[in-house]
Amino acid sequence: MRAAILVETELRLMTSMALRRWLASRFATVASGASCQHFFLRCHQESALSFALQKSELD
């Protein structure tokens, strides 16, 4: 049980760090002069792709 909790905590930490890096890269893109519309379109495309990949792993 304790090992499962440690693994879950580690996965959450890794996900959190990956999310922070992803957000930082997106905001850097916007700050560099890219349009907000392009920013949100790209975020939507990436989240749709991520959802499709997760769904295919479950099938």
C-alpha positions in Angstrom: 0.0 0.0 0.0 2.8 2.4 0.9 4.6 1.7 -2.4 1.4 2.5 -4.3 1.1 5.8 -2.5 4.7 6.7 -3.3 4.3 5.8 -6.9 1.1 7.9 -7.2 2.8 10.9 -5.5 5.8 10.6 -7.9 3.4 10.5 -10.9 1.6 13.6 -9.7 4.9 15.4 -9.2 6.1 14.5 -12.7 2.8 15.5 -14.2 2.9 18.8 -12.3 6.4 19.6 -13.5 5.5 18.7 -17.1 2.5 20.9 -16.9 4.5 23.8 -15.6 7.1 23.4 -18.4 4.2 23.2 -21.0 2.6 26.3 -19.7 5.8 28.2 -19.6 6.6 27.3 -23.2 3.1 28.4 -24.3 3.3 31.7 -22.5 6.8 32.3 -23.9 5.2 31.8 -27.4 2.6 34.4 -26.7 5.1 36.8 -25.2 7.3 36.5 -28.2 4.5 38.1 -30.4 2.4 35.2 -31.5 -1.3 36.0 -31.6 -3.5 34.9 -28.7 -5.8 33.2 -31.2 -3.0 31.1 -32.5 -2.0 30.3 -28.9 -5.5 29.0 -28.0 -5.9 27.1 -31.2 -2.6 25.3 -30.6 -3.6 24.5 -27.0 -6.9 23.1 -28.2 -5.2 20.9 -30.9 -2.6 19.6 -28.4 -5.3 18.7 -25.8 -7.4 17.0 -28.5 -4.4 15.0 -29.6 -3.6 14.1 -25.9 -7.2 12.9 -25.4 -7.1 10.8 -28.5 -3.9 9.1 -27.5 -5.2 8.4 -24.0 -8.4 7.0 -25.5 -6.5 4.7 -27.9 -4.4 3.4 -25.0 -7.6 2.4 -23.2 -9.1 0.6 -26.2 
